[in-house]
Amino acid sequence: MLQNFCSIPNEDSSCSNGHRDNDIQNCHKKHLYEKTEKLVENKPPRCNQKEESFPFHARYVNLIVVSTHHFKERSENELIETGVKHEKYLKEKQNESQRISPNKMFRWCHRSRLVPHMVMVSGVPGVGKTTLMQKIVYDWVKGDLYQRFSFVFFFKFRELNRLDDVSLETLILHHYPYLWQQLGNILQDPEKLLFIFDGLDESNQTMDFTSRHLCSDPKQPERCGHIVVSLVRKSLLNGCSVLMTSRPTRLASMDCKVFQRMVEISGFLTEERKIYFEIFFSNPELAEKAFSYVKQNDTLYTFCYLPSYCWIICTVLSRSFQTTSSDQQVSLLPRTVTQLFAIFVANILSNHSPEKSGAQKLLQSMGWMAEHGVMNHRIIFDDRDLESFHVDNQSKLLSSFFVESEEPVSYSFLHLTLQEFFSALAHYADYSPEKLQGSLEKAKSYPDGRGEMFLRFLCGLSDNTTRSFLTGYLHKEAAQASREVLTWLKNFIPEAEKLAEIKDKRHLLQTFFYLFETRNKALVQESLQSYRKLDLSEVPMSALDCTVLAFILQAFTSLEELILSGCSLNCEGLERLEPALHKLQRLSLADNYLPDMSCIQLASVIKNNPSLKRLDLSTNRLSGPHLNVLMEALSSPSCRVEELM
C-alpha cells in the first residue's frame, strides 16, 4: 500500500534538501500515514497486555454524520439527551439532504448556498470525533479523499495548550519539522491547504470567532487561539479550508456563524453497533450472544451509539461470557449502567492490584479529581491536577483508567461516563458526610444537567449487590453513605414533583431513573405511596424511559390513574410498559399515533387488568389487521372497561 511514498527514508533531512514539490508532499503523506495507519484501542483490563492496535481499515466502523444548523444550550446531560433521543433523531435525519458522508463535507451546502471552506463537526465525548478526523487524514494519504488539497495539517487543541505565542509557520514546523525548507512555497497556495483542528472544547484559550483582533502574517507570533480564529475568518491564508471538532457544550455558548457547514456525529445505528460487536469479539457466536444481551437491556443499550461505550461494554461482557460457571456468569452480567461500570472497574482492580488498600487510595484520589472535573466541565487534567488531588501518576493502574497524551502531558478518563462514575464512587471509597451532602446539593442545582449521571451513579451504588462488585475497595462506612443517599433521594422526590409542575414534567421522570438505579422497590413504594395519579403527558418517552417507568409502576400498588397522552410512544415502548399496566383503573394513551401492531399489547392490558374502568385511545392509528385482537379483548366477559375513548 502507498508504494509511491513509503519508500522514502525516515530521516527528516531526506525531506528538506531541495526535493521537488511532489517529493515533499510524498514525505508528508508518509509521516501522516505512520500516524494514522493504526487504530489504537485502550488497554484491556489484563495487566500483561499493552494497548492494542489494528489496521485502520480493518477496525473502523462507519459513523453517522448529520447536518445541523445550530448548537443550543442543553437542559439535560449531553450523553443522556443524545442517547435517549438517538433513534428517533436519526430516523428524522435519514433523508439524503441531512446525512453527510465524510467525503462531502467540502461540497455544496444547501443551507449556506455555497461550497464551504470552514466546517465545524460537533459530537459528545466518545462518539468518535478524533477517529473521524483520523479517517479523513488516512483516506487523504491513500488518495481516496480530498485530493484537491496538496497538504493536510492535523492538530489537536490539547497539544497546543502550552505553546507560547507562535507564528503559523512555527506552529506547523513544531509538528512537521521536515517542511522547513519548502513551507514558504507551500503557504503560497492556500486553496490547496486543509487545516484540521481536533477538540476545541479541550482548548484552554479563549476562542472568539467574532473578534476584530486578527492576524494576516504567517510569520507573526500570536496566541494559538488568535491564529486559529484568523484562519477561520480568512484574514490569514485566505482561501484555505478548516475542519474543526468540538463538544456541543462548548459551541452552545459561541457564535459559530462563520462556519459555512455545521454537522454532528451521531455515532452508531443498530447496524453499526452490531458490526462493532462482531469486530470486537471475532467469534460470531459470542458476538451474537453479547449483542443480544445488550439489545434486550434498554439501560445498557441506550449508550451504545457511542463507540467508546461499546468498547467498555464489550470488554465487560467478554470477561463475563468467558467464565465457565453458568451461575458465576449470570452474576457478572450487568443489569444497570452502574453495575456495568462497577464490574468494569472491579475487573481492572482484580487483575492489576493485589494490594487493596493502595488501590482504594487511588480510587479516592482519582474520584475527587473526577468530581472536580464533572462539576466544572473539565475532562482534561495535567500533572498539576494529579499532584493537587494526590493521584499517583506512577501507578500501573492509572493507564487502565486514563488516556495519556504527550506534548504537553495531559490525562483524560477513558470515557466521560467513567469519569462520572468515579466522581460518585469517591463518596463510597472515601466517605465524608459533609462532602456528600455538599455534592448532592451542588449536582442537583446545575441547569445544564452536568450532575445527572453523577446522581444516577450515586443512587446506583447505594444498592448492596452493585456495591458488592467492589468489596474491599470501599470505605468501611460505605453502607452509611448509601443510607444518606437514599434519604436524600426520598426527600428530593417532592421537590422534583414541584419542579415538574412548574417547569418540566421530565424532572419527575429523571427522579424515577435515580430510583431505578437503586433497584430498591421498597424505597419506591415508600416514596410514592401518596400518588393516586401520575401525569407524564407531552413528555417524549423512549423505550428506556418506558423500561424505567415500568419498574416504578410495578414497585408501588397505590396508583389508580396513568396519563401518557402525547408521549410519542411506539410499539416497543408499549411492550415494555404492558406488564406494569395491570392494576390501573384509568389509563390514557391518547395522541401517540400508536400503529396497528399496538393492538396486541393493548389487548393484553385489557385481558390482564380486571380493574381498568376508563381507557383513552383517541388519536392513534389502530385500524388494520390487528384491530380485531383489540376488539375481541374489549368484548370479552372479563373486560371491565366502562368508558372507552
C-alpha positions in Angstrom: 0.0 0.0 0.0 1.1 3.6 -0.7 4.2 2.5 -2.6 4.6 5.9 -4.1 5.8 7.4 -0.8 6.5 4.6 1.6 10.0 4.0 0.2 11.1 7.5 1.3 13.7 7.2 4.2 12.7 8.2 7.7 15.3 10.9 8.3 13.9 14.4 8.3 16.8 15.6 6.2 15.7 13.5 3.3 12.6 15.6 3.1 14.2 19.0 3.2 17.2 19.2 0.8 15.8 20.6 -2.4 13.3 17.9 -3.3 10.6 18.7 -5.8 7.1 19.6 -4.5 5.8 16.1 -5.1 8.7 14.6 -3.1 8.0 16.8 -0.1 4.3 16.0 -0.4 5.1 12.3 -0.5 7.2 12.7 2.5 4.4 14.5 4.3 2.0 11.7 3.4 4.4 9.1 4.7 4.6 10.9 8.0 0.8 11.1 8.3 0.3 7.5 7.1 2.5 6.3 10.0 0.4 8.4 12.4 -3.0 7.2 11.1 -2.5 3.6 9.7 -3.3 2.0 13.1 -6.4 2.4 15.2 -5.3 2.2 18.8 -7.7 0.9 21.4 -7.4 1.4 25.1 -5.5 -1.1 27.3 -7.8 -4.0 28.2 -8.1 -4.8 31.9 -5.5 -7.5 32.0 -2.1 -6.4 33.3 0.1 -8.4 30.9 -1.3 -6.7 27.8 -0.4 -3.4 26.2 -2.5 -1.1 24.1 -3.9 -2.9 21.1 -3.6 -1.5 17.7 -5.3 -2.7 14.5 -5.0 -1.8 10.8 -7.3 1.2 10.5 -9.4 -0.2 7.6 -10.0 -3.4 9.4 -11.2 -1.9 12.7 -13.1 1.3 11.6 -16.9 1.2 11.7 -18.7 3.9 9.9 -20.1 6.8 12.0 -23.4 8.5 11.2 -22.9 12.2 10.5 -25.9 14.5 10.0 -26.3 18.2 9.1 -27.3 20.6 11.9 -27.9 24.3 12.0 -27.0 25.4 15.5 -25.8 24.2 18.8 -28.3 25.1 21.5 -27.9 25.2 25.3 -28.8 21.8 26.8 -31.1 21.3 29.8 -30.0 17.7 30.1 -26.7 15.8 30.4 -25.4 15.8 26.8 -24.9 12.0 26.7 -28.3 11.2 28.2 -30.1 13.7 25.9 -28.3 12.3 22.8 -28.8 8.7 23.8 -32.5 8.9 24.7 -33.4 10.8 21.5 -30.9 9.0 19.3 -33.1 6.5 17.4 -35.9 9.0 16.8 -33.5 11.8 15.9 -31.7 9.7 13.4 -34.8 8.4 11.7 -35.9 12.0 11.2 -32.4 12.8 9.7 -32.2 9.8 7.3 -33.1 11.6 4.1 -30.1 12.3 1.9 -30.1 16.1 2.3 -29.5 15.6 6.1 -27.0 12.8 6.3 -23.5 13.8 5.3 -20.8 11.3 4.3 -17.2 12.3 5.2 -16.3 12.9 1.5 -18.9 15.5 1.1 -18.1 18.0 3.9 -16.5 20.4 1.5 -19.1 20.0 -1.2 -22.0 22.4 -2.0 -24.0 23.2 1.2 -27.7 24.0 0.7 -28.0 25.9 4.0 -25.2 28.4 3.3 -25.7 28.1 -0.5 -22.0 27.9 -1.3 -19.1 25.5 -1.3 -17.9 25.6 2.3 -14.3 26.2 3.4 -15.0 26.3 7.1 -16.7 23.2 8.6 -17.5 22.5 12.3 -18.0 18.9 13.4 -19.8 18.5 16.8 -20.2 15.4 18.9 -20.5 14.3 22.5 -17.4 12.7 24.2 -16.6 9.3 23.0 -18.7 9.5 19.8 -15.7 9.3 17.5 -14.7 12.9 16.6 -11.0 12.2 16.7 -11.4 8.8 14.9 -13.3 10.5 12.1 -10.6 13.1 11.7 -8.0 10.2 11.6 -10.1 8.6 8.9 -10.2 11.8 6.8 -6.4 12.1 7.1 -5.8 8.4 6.4 -8.1 8.5 3.3 -6.4 11.6 2.0 -3.0 10.0 2.4 -4.2 6.9 0.4 -5.5 9.1 -2.3 -9.2 8.3 -1.7 -10.4 11.6 -0.4 -10.0 15.4 -0.9 -7.2 15.2 -3.5 -7.7 18.8 -4.3 -5.7 19.5 -1.2 -2.0 19.3 -1.6 -1.3 19.4 2.1 -3.3 18.5 5.2 -2.2 19.7 8.6 -3.6 17.9 11.6 -3.5 19.5 15.1 -5.0 18.6 18.4 -6.0 21.5 20.6 -4.8 19.8 23.8 -1.3 19.7 22.3 -1.4 23.4 21.6 -2.4 24.4 25.2 1.1 25.0 26.5 2.6 26.7 23.4 3.6 30.3 23.9 3.0 32.9 21.3 3.9 31.4 17.9 3.5 32.2 14.3 1.5 30.0 11.9 4.8 28.9 10.3 6.3 28.0 13.7 3.2 26.1 14.7 3.3 24.0 11.5 7.1 23.3 11.8 6.6 22.4 15.5 4.6 19.4 14.3 6.1 18.9 10.8 9.8 20.0 11.1 10.8 18.3 7.8 8.8 21.0 5.9 11.2 23.8 6.9 12.7 24.5 3.5 9.5 24.3 1.5 7.0 25.8 3.9 7.1 29.3 2.4 6.3 27.9 -1.1 3.5 25.6 0.4 1.8 28.5 2.0 1.7 30.5 -1.2 -1.2 28.3 -2.5 -3.7 28.4 0.4 -6.6 27.0 -1.8 -4.7 23.7 -1.7 -4.4 23.6 2.1 -6.6 21.9 4.7 -6.1 22.6 8.4 -7.8 20.1 10.9 -8.1 21.2 14.5 -9.5 18.5 16.8 -11.0 19.1 20.2 -11.9 22.8 20.5 -13.5 22.0 23.9 -10.1 20.9 25.1 -8.5 24.3 24.4 -7.6 26.4 27.4 -7.6 29.6 25.2 -10.5 31.9 24.5 -11.8 31.4 21.0 -13.9 34.3 19.7 -14.9 33.9 16.1 -16.3 37.4 16.0 -13.1 39.0 17.3 -11.6 42.0 15.5 -8.1 41.1 16.6 -7.0 39.2 13.5 -3.6 38.1 12.1 -2.7 38.2 8.4 1.0 37.4 8.5 2.1 33.7 8.8 5.4 34.8 10.3 3.7 37.0 13.0 3.8 35.4 16.5 0.4 35.3 18.2 -1.5 33.2 20.7 -2.6 29.9 19.1 -6.3 30.9 19.6 -5.8 34.1 17.5 -4.1 32.1 14.7 -7.0 29.6 14.6 -9.6 32.4 14.6 -7.6 34.2 11.9 -7.6 31.1 9.7 -11.3 30.6 10.1 -12.0 34.3 9.5 -9.9 34.2 6.3 -7.6 37.1 7.3 -4.8 34.5 7.4 -4.2 32.4 4.3 -7.4 33.4 2.6 -8.7 30.5 0.5 -7.5 27.7 2.8 -10.0 25.2 4.3 -10.5 24.5 8.0 -12.1 21.5 9.6 -12.7 21.7 13.4 -14.3 19.4 16.1 -15.8 20.2 19.4 -18.2 19.0 22.1 -21.6 20.7 21.7 -21.4 22.2 25.2 -18.5 24.4 24.2 -20.2 25.5 21.0 -23.5 26.4 22.6 -22.0 29.5 24.1 -20.1 30.6 21.0 -21.1 32.4 17.8 -20.4 29.9 15.1 -22.0 31.7 12.1 -18.6 31.9 10.5 -18.7 28.2 9.8 -20.4 27.5 6.5 -21.3 24.0 7.3 -22.1 22.5 10.7 -22.5 18.8 11.2 -23.0 16.5 14.2 -21.6 13.0 14.7 -24.4 10.9 16.0 -22.5 7.6 16.4 -23.8 4.2 15.6 -27.2 3.0 14.4 -28.2 -0.6 15.2 -26.4 -2.0 12.2 -23.1 -0.3 13.1 -23.4 -1.4 16.7 -23.8 -5.0 15.6 -20.8 -4.6 13.3 -18.7 -3.2 16.2 -19.6 -6.3 18.4 -18.7 -8.6 15.5 -15.3 -7.0 15.0 -14.6 -6.8 18.8 -15.3 -10.5 19.5 -14.2 -12.0 16.2 -16.1 -15.1 17.3 -19.6 -14.7 15.6 -21.4 -16.8 18.2 -20.0 -14.8 21.1 -20.7 -11.6 19.3 -24.3 -12.5 18.7 -24.7 -13.6 22.3 -23.3 -10.4 23.6 -25.2 -8.1 21.3 -28.5 -9.9 22.0 -27.9 -9.5 25.7 -27.3 -5.8 25.4 -30.2 -5.3 22.9 -32.6 -6.8 25.4 -31.4 -4.4 28.1 -32.5 -0.8 27.3 -30.4 0.6 30.2 -27.3 -0.8 28.6 -28.3 -0.4 25.0 -29.1 3.4 25.2 -25.4 4.5 25.2 -24.3 2.0 22.5 -24.4 4.8 20.0 -21.0 5.8 21.4 -18.1 3.7 20.1 -16.1 4.2 23.4 -19.1 2.9 25.4 -19.3 -0.1 23.1 -15.7 -0.9 23.9 -16.4 -0.8 27.7 -19.5 -3.0 27.5 -17.8 -5.5 25.1 -14.8 -5.6 27.5 -17.1 -6.4 30.4 -19.2 -9.0 28.5 -16.1 -10.7 27.0 -14.9 -11.5 30.6 -18.4 -12.4 31.8 -19.0 -14.9 28.9 -15.6 -16.5 29.3 -16.5 -17.5 32.9 -17.0 -21.3 33.0 -19.6 -21.5 35.7 -23.1 -20.5 34.5 -24.0 -19.2 37.9 -20.9 -17.0 38.1 -21.5 -15.9 34.5 -25.0 -14.7 35.4 -23.7 -12.9 38.5 -21.2 -11.0 36.4 -23.7 -9.8 33.8 -24.6 -6.1 34.4 -28.2 -5.1 34.6 -27.8 -1.4 35.1 -25.3 1.2 33.9 -23.9 1.5 37.4 -23.3 -2.3 37.5 -21.6 -2.1 34.1 -19.1 0.4 35.3 -18.7 -1.3 38.8 -17.8 -4.6 37.1 -15.5 -2.8 34.6 -13.6 -1.1 37.4 -13.6 -4.3 39.5 -12.1 -6.4 36.7 -9.3 -3.9 36.3 -8.6 -3.8 40.0 -8.6 -7.6 40.5 -6.1 -8.0 37.6 -3.8 -5.1 38.5 -3.8 -4.7 42.2 -3.3 -7.4 44.8 -2.9 -4.7 47.4 -6.4 -3.4 48.0 -5.5 -0.6 50.4 -3.3 1.0 47.7 -6.0 0.6 45.1 -8.5 2.2 47.4 -6.3 5.3 47.9 -6.0 5.6 44.1 -9.8 5.3 43.7 -10.2 8.0 46.3 -7.8 10.5 44.7 -9.0 9.8 41.2 -12.6 10.1 42.3 -12.2 13.5 43.9 -10.4 14.7 40.8 -13.1 13.3 38.6 -15.8 15.0 40.6 -14.0 18.3 40.4 -13.9 17.8 36.6 -17.6 16.9 36.3 -18.7 19.9 38.4 -16.5 22.3 36.4 -17.0 20.9 32.9 -13.4 19.6 32.8 -12.3 16.4 31.1 -8.6 17.2 30.6 -6.2 17.1 33.5 -2.4 17.7 33.8 0.3 16.8 36.2 -0.6 19.8 38.4 -4.1 18.4 38.8 -2.8 15.0 39.7 -0.5 16.5 42.3 -3.3 18.7 43.7 -5.5 15.6 44.2 -2.7 13.3 45.3 -3.1 11.0 42.3 0.0 8.8 41.9 1.0 9.2 38.3 3.4 6.3 38.7 0.7 3.8 39.5 0.3 1.0 36.9 -3.5 1.3 37.5 -3.6 4.8 36.1 -3.1 3.7 32.5 -6.2 1.4 32.7 -8.5 4.3 33.5 -6.8 7.2 31.8 -5.7 8.1 28.3 -2.4 9.9 28.4 -1.3 12.4 25.8 2.2 13.9 25.3 3.5 17.3 24.4 2.3 18.6 26.8 1.4 15.6 29.1 -2.3 15.5 29.8 -4.7 12.9 31.1 -8.4 12.2 30.5 -10.6 9.3 31.6 -11.3 6.6 29.0 -14.8 8.0 28.7 -16.7 10.9 30.3 -19.2 8.4 31.8 -16.3 6.6 33.5 -15.2 10.0 35.0 -18.8 10.5 36.2 -18.8 7.0 37.7 -15.5 7.7 39.6 -16.9 11.0 40.9 -19.8 9.1 42.5 -17.5 6.2 43.6 -15.3 8.7 45.6 -18.1 9.1 48.2 -18.2 5.4 48.8 -14.4 4.9 48.8 -13.7 8.0 51.0 -16.9 8.7 52.9 -17.4 12.2 54.3 -21.0 13.3 55.4 -20.1 17.0 54.7 -18.7 16.3 51.2 -21.6 14.0 50.3 -24.3 16.5 51.2 -22.4 19.3 49.5 -22.0 17.3 46.3 -25.7 16.2 46.3 -26.9 19.8 46.6 -24.5 21.1 44.0 -25.2 18.4 41.5 -29.0 18.8 41.5 -28.6 22.6 41.1 -27.0 22.6 37.6 -29.5 23.6 34.9 -27.3 22.0 32.1 -27.6 18.5 33.5 -23.9 18.0 34.2 -24.6 16.4 37.5 -27.3 14.0 36.1 -25.1 10.9 35.6 -23.2 11.6 38.9 -26.5 11.4 40.7 -27.6 8.3 38.9 -24.3 6.6 39.8 -24.6 7.8 43.5 -28.0 6.2 43.7 -26.9 3.1 41.8 -24.0 2.5 44.2 -26.5 2.6 47.1 -27.5 -0.9 46.1 -25.7 -3.6 48.1 -25.5 -6.0 45.2 -24.0 -3.4 42.9 -21.5 -2.3 45.6 -20.5 -5.9 46.3 -18.6 -6.0 43.0 -16.1 -3.5 44.6 -15.9 -5.3 48.0 -12.6 -4.5 49.7 -12.0 -1.2 47.8 -14.7 0.9 49.6 -14.8 2.8 52.9 -15.8 0.9 56.0 -18.8 3.3 56.3 -19.9 2.9 52.6 -23.2 1.5 53.9 -23.8 4.8 55.8 -23.1 6.7 52.6 -25.8 4.5 50.9 -28.3 5.3 53.6 -27.6 9.1 53.3 -28.1 8.9 49.5 -31.4 7.1 49.9 -32.6 9.6 52.5 -31.7 12.4 50.2 -33.5 10.8 47.3 -36.6 10.2 49.3 -36.6 13.9 50.3 -35.8 15.0 46.8 -38.9 13.4 45.2 -41.4 16.0 46.4 -39.0 18.7 45.2 -38.8 17.1 41.8 -42.6 16.9 41.7 -42.9 20.6 42.3 -40.3 21.3 39.5 -42.3 19.0 37.2 -45.5 21.1 37.9 -43.8 24.4 37.4 -41.2 23.7 34.7 -41.0 20.4 33.0 -42.6 17.0 33.8 -39.3 15.3 32.8 -37.9 16.3 36.1 -40.0 13.7 37.7 -39.0 11.1 35.1 -35.4 11.9 35.8 -36.0 11.1 39.5 -37.5 7.8 38.5 -34.1 7.0 36.9 -32.5 7.5 40.3 -34.9 5.1 41.9 -34.4 2.6 39.0 -30.6 2.6 39.6 -31.1 1.9 43.3 -33.1 -1.4 42.5 -34.9 -0.6 45.8 -38.6 -1.4 45.3 -39.3 -0.8 49.0 -38.0 2.8 48.6 -40.2 3.3 45.5 -43.2 2.1 47.5 -42.4 4.3 50.4 -41.6 7.4 48.4 -44.6 7.3 46.0 -47.3 5.8 48.3 -49.3 9.0 48.3 -49.6 9.0 44.5 -53.0 8.2 43.1 -52.5 9.8 39.7 -49.3 10.2 37.5 -49.4 12.6 34.6 -46.5 12.5 32.2 -48.4 13.8 29.2 -46.4 15.5 26.5 -43.1 14.0 27.8 -41.4 12.2 24.9 -40.9 8.6 26.1 -38.1 6.4 24.7 -38.0 2.7 25.1 -35.6 3.2 28.0 -38.0 5.7 29.7 -40.7 3.1 29.4 -38.4 0.4 31.0 -37.7 2.7 33.9 -41.4 3.7 34.3 -42.4 0.0 34.2 -40.1 -0.7 37.1 -41.6 2.2 39.1 -45.2 1.2 38.3 -44.6 -2.4 39.3 -43.0 -1.4 42.6 -46.0 0.5 44.1 -49.6 -0.5 44.0 -51.5 2.6 45.0 -51.6 4.3 41.6 -55.0 4.5 40.1 -54.6 6.7 37.0 -51.7 7.0 34.5 -51.7 9.7 31.8 -49.3 9.1 28.9 -51.0 11.3 26.3 -48.8 12.8 23.6 -45.7 10.9 24.7 -44.6 9.7 21.3 -45.0 6.1 22.4 -44.3 3.3 20.0 -44.9 -0.4 19.9 -41.5 -1.1 21.6 -42.2 1.3 24.5 -45.7 0.0 25.0 -44.3 -3.6 25.1 -42.0 -2.5 27.9 -44.9 -0.9 29.8 -47.5 -3.6 29.3 -46.7 -5.9 32.3 -46.9 -2.8 34.6 -50.4 -1.7 33.5 -52.4 -4.5 35.1 -53.6 -2.6 38.3 -54.7 0.7 36.9 -58.3 2.0 37.0 -57.8 4.7 34.4 -55.3 4.8 31.5 -54.8 7.5 28.8 -52.7 6.7 25.8 -54.2 9.4 23.5 -52.3 11.3 20.8 -49.5 8.9 20.5 -50.3 7.8 16.9 -49.8 4.2 18.0 -49.8 1.8 15.0 -52.0 -1.2 14.3 -49.4 -3.6 15.9 -50.0 -1.9 19.3 -53.4 -3.6 19.4 -51.7 -6.8 20.6 -50.2 -5.1 23.7 -53.4 -3.2 24.4 -55.5 -6.4 24.2 -53.1 -7.9 26.8 -53.5 -4.9 29.1 -57.3 -5.3 29.0 -57.3 -9.1 29.5 -54.9 -8.9 32.5 -56.4 -5.9 34.2 -59.8 -6.5 35.8 -59.6 -3.1 37.5 -59.4 -1.0 34.3 -62.6 1.2 34.0 -61.5 4.0 31.7 -59.3 3.8 28.6 -58.5 6.7 26.3 -57.1 5.6 22.9 -58.1 8.6 20.9 -55.9 10.0 18.1 -54.0 6.7 17.4 -53.7 4.7 14.2 -55.1 1.4 15.4 -57.1 0.4 12.3 -55.6 -2.6 10.5 -55.4 -6.4 10.6 -54.7 -6.4 14.3 -57.6 -4.3 15.4 -59.8 -7.4 15.7 -57.5 -8.6 18.5 -58.2 -5.5 20.5 -62.0 -5.7 19.7 -62.1 -9.3 21.0 -60.4 -8.2 24.2 -62.9 -5.4 24.7 -65.9 -7.6 24.1 -64.7 -10.5 26.3 -66.6 -11.2 29.6 -63.5 -10.4 31.7 -63.3 -6.8 30.3 -64.4 -4.2 32.9 -63.8 -1.1 30.8 -66.8 1.2 31.2 -65.6 4.3 29.3 -63.7 4.0 26.0 -62.4 7.0 24.1 
